[in-house]
Amino acid sequence: MKKRIAAAGFVIICIMSAQLVTAAEGIEGVWEFKSHLEPMSWSATMTITKNAEGKLEGTWSAEFGESTLSDITFEKDLLKFVQTSDFGGQQMKTTYEATLEGTKLTGKGNSQFGESIIAGTSQGQAKSGADAIVGTWQITITVPAREMVDKLTITKNADNSLSGNLVSQRGESTISNVKFNAGKLTFTRTSKMGQMEFTSTYDGTVEGDSIKGVFRSDFGDREANATRIGAAKPETPNKPK
């Protein structure tokens, strides 16, 4: 009798654990948010993942920068979390609650500015590893008195190594030594102008659908930031959230 009770208890625990895992997986991924606090509207991208311990973690990307989410819980289709923004050393916390229905999140956010209405749409699972950098990017290189806009394409080979090319109005550059590790993208760019050849190295940090980086060469450093082509573009907010 005791063995049957123990076995039944074990089965119940397994079922509950499976339900918790399924619930967590239902909220993991990338979400595009739109917030509205009369008369203002703004957008943000939220990414939720699960760490090795099974705990939910998240990041928040908006017009005014990146932030890490805290106190994330997801139970019975109800998501709760706290998003903290930093403005010149001053922190502003917004507490969110949203209900999941299929691929939609709807709810409210509360901060010192009042209560906002939020609506989120799933963009699928968060990309990881090499897949997080594969794709086409519009890269803007800042040089004295002007900006140059080029197109950077990163592809993954059959052996999971990375390749790339960079095209601009001045022609196509050779990209080699493409590496992506722990959110850092590096590669070597070789350009030709007539009989002359120029080499520079790139070092960038990937944050969702954007890259912040710099080209380094004998001519100095050049800021070079990129945005994934085809990514959702956030609206310009009148007030940060």
C-alpha positions in Angstrom: 0.0 0.0 0.0 2.8 2.4 1.0 4.6 1.6 -2.3 1.5 2.4 -4.3 1.1 5.7 -2.5 4.7 6.6 -3.0 4.5 5.7 -6.7 1.3 7.8 -7.1 3.0 10.7 -5.4 6.0 10.3 -7.7 3.7 10.3 -10.8 2.0 13.5 -9.6 5.3 15.2 -9.0 6.5 14.3 -12.5 3.2 15.6 -14.0 3.5 18.9 -12.1 7.2 19.3 -13.2 6.2 18.6 -16.8 3.5 21.3 -16.6 5.9 23.8 -15.1 8.4 23.1 -17.8 5.8 23.4 -20.5 4.5 26.7 -19.0 8.0 28.2 -18.9 8.6 27.1 -22.6 5.4 28.9 -23.5 6.8 32.3 -22.5 10.4 31.8 -23.7 11.4 33.7 -26.9 11.4 37.2 -28.3 8.4 39.5 -27.8 7.6 42.8 -29.5 5.8 45.2 -27.1 3.8 48.3 -27.7 3.0 50.4 -24.7 0.4 53.2 -24.4 0.1 55.8 -21.7 -2.2 58.6 -22.9 -1.2 60.4 -25.1 2.1 58.6 -25.6 3.0 55.3 -27.3 6.4 53.5 -27.6 7.8 50.1 -28.5 10.3 47.6 -27.0 11.7 44.2 -27.5 11.7 41.6 -24.7 13.7 38.4 -24.8 13.0 35.7 -22.2 15.2 32.6 -21.8 15.7 29.9 -19.3 19.1 29.4 -17.6 20.7 26.1 -16.7 18.9 26.0 -13.4 15.5 26.3 -15.1 15.0 29.9 -13.9 13.6 32.5 -16.3 15.8 35.4 -17.3 15.0 38.4 -19.5 16.3 41.5 -21.3 14.5 44.6 -22.5 15.6 46.6 -25.5 14.0 50.0 -26.3 14.9 53.3 -27.9 16.7 54.4 -24.7 18.9 51.4 -24.3 19.0 47.9 -22.9 18.1 46.6 -19.4 17.9 43.3 -17.5 14.5 42.2 -16.2 14.1 40.9 -12.6 11.5 39.0 -10.6 10.2 37.1 -13.6 7.4 34.6 -12.9 5.1 32.8 -15.2 2.2 30.8 -13.7 -1.2 29.9 -15.1 -0.6 32.1 -18.3 0.2 35.1 -16.1 3.6 36.8 -16.7 5.0 39.2 -14.1 8.4 41.0 -14.2 10.1 44.2 -13.2 11.9 46.4 -15.8 14.4 48.9 -14.6 15.6 51.9 -16.7 18.6 54.0 -15.9 18.5 57.7 -16.8 21.7 59.5 -15.9 22.1 57.5 -12.7 18.4 57.7 -11.8 16.5 54.5 -11.9 12.9 54.1 -12.8 11.1 50.8 -12.2 8.1 49.5 -14.0 6.2 46.5 -12.8 4.4 44.5 -15.5 1.7 41.9 -15.5 0.5 40.4 -18.8 -1.7 37.4 -19.7 -0.6 35.0 -22.4 -3.2 33.9 -25.0 -1.7 32.0 -27.8 1.0 34.2 -29.3 -0.2 37.4 -27.6 0.5 39.1 -24.3 -1.8 41.7 -23.0 -1.6 43.6 -19.7 -0.5 46.6 -17.8 2.6 48.3 -16.5 2.8 50.5 -13.4 5.5 53.2 -12.8 5.8 56.6 -11.3 4.2 58.0 -14.5 1.1 56.0 -14.0 -0.5 52.9 -15.6 0.2 52.0 -19.2 -1.5 49.5 -21.4 0.7 46.9 -23.1 0.3 44.4 -26.0 3.0 41.9 -26.9 3.4 39.6 -29.9 5.6 36.6 -30.1 8.4 36.8 -32.6 9.5 33.1 -32.1 12.3 31.6 -30.1 15.3 33.6 -29.2 18.2 32.9 -31.5 21.3 31.5 -29.9 24.8 30.5 -30.9 25.8 31.3 -34.5 22.2 31.7 -35.5 22.1 35.0 -33.5 24.5 36.7 -35.9 23.5 35.0 -39.2 21.6 37.3 -41.6 21.9 40.6 -43.3 22.7 43.8 -41.5 22.8 47.5 -42.4 26.0 48.8 -41.0 26.6 52.6 -40.6 30.2 53.6 -40.4 31.0 57.0 -39.0 33.9 58.9 -40.5 34.8 62.6 -40.1 32.0 64.8 -41.3 29.9 62.0 -42.8 28.4 58.5 -42.5 28.7 55.5 -44.8 26.0 52.9 -45.0 27.0 49.4 -46.0 25.4 46.0 -46.1 27.0 43.2 -44.0 25.9 39.6 -44.6 26.9 36.7 -42.3 26.3 33.1 -43.3 26.9 29.8 -41.5 28.8 27.0 -43.3 28.1 23.3 -43.2 30.8 22.9 -40.5 29.1 25.6 -38.4 31.9 28.1 -39.1 31.0 31.6 -40.2 31.6 33.5 -43.4 30.6 37.0 -44.5 30.8 39.8 -47.1 30.4 43.5 -46.9 29.1 45.5 -49.8 29.2 49.3 -50.2 29.0 51.9 -53.0 32.8 51.6 -53.2 32.5 47.9 -54.0 32.7 44.6 -52.1 35.1 43.9 -49.3 36.6 40.5 -48.4 35.6 39.3 -44.9 37.7 36.7 -43.1 38.3 35.3 -39.6 34.6 35.7 -38.7 34.0 34.8 -35.1 31.0 35.1 -32.8 31.3 34.1 -29.2 29.4 35.3 -26.0 27.7 38.1 -27.9 30.9 39.4 -29.5 31.4 39.6 -33.3 34.9 40.0 -34.7 36.2 39.8 -38.3 38.9 41.1 -40.6 37.9 43.3 -43.6 40.2 43.6 -46.6 39.3 46.4 -49.1 41.0 47.4 -52.4 41.3 50.8 -54.0 43.1 50.6 -57.3 46.4 48.8 -56.6 46.2 49.6 -52.9 44.9 47.2 -50.2 43.5 48.2 -46.8 42.9 45.9 -43.8 40.8 46.7 -40.8 39.4 44.6 -37.9 35.9 44.8 -36.5 34.9 44.3 -32.9 31.2 44.5 -32.1 28.7 43.6 -29.4 25.4 42.0 -30.5 22.2 43.1 -28.7 19.2 41.4 -30.3 18.8 43.0 -33.7 21.5 45.6 -33.3 25.3 45.6 -33.1 27.5 48.3 -31.5 31.0 48.2 -32.7 34.1 49.8 -34.2 36.5 49.2 -37.1 40.2 49.6 -36.2 42.9 50.2 -38.7 46.1 52.2 -39.2 43.9 55.2 -40.0 42.3 55.1 -36.5 39.1 53.8 -35.1 35.7 54.3 -36.8 32.4 53.7 -35.0 30.3 51.1 -36.9 26.9 50.2 -35.7 24.5 47.8 -37.4 20.8 46.9 -37.5 19.4 43.6 -38.7 17.6 44.1 -42.0 14.0 43.0 -41.7 13.8 43.5 -37.9 10.9 45.4 -36.4 11.6 49.1 -36.0 10.5 50.6 -32.7 8.3 53.7 -32.7 9.9 56.9 -31.3 8.5 57.4 -27.8 7.7 60.8 -26.3 8.6 59.5 -22.8 10.7 56.4 -21.8 9.2 53.4 -20.2 
